[in-house]
């Protein structure tokens, strides 16, 4: 495997951050898609006033 140096660790940290960002982005996209889908079935005001289950 070899010795891990600082540049490898920095690269690893950046990769983990990017993966976390992608996961968060995908999660928010799915939430927005769900809200948009519900919005076609229910009025927006009802959506805003009711607690939204995640």
Secondary structure, DSSP 4 states (H G I P E B T S, - for coil): -----HHHHHHHHHHHHHHHHHHHHHHHHHHHHHHHHHHHHS-HHHHHHSPPP-
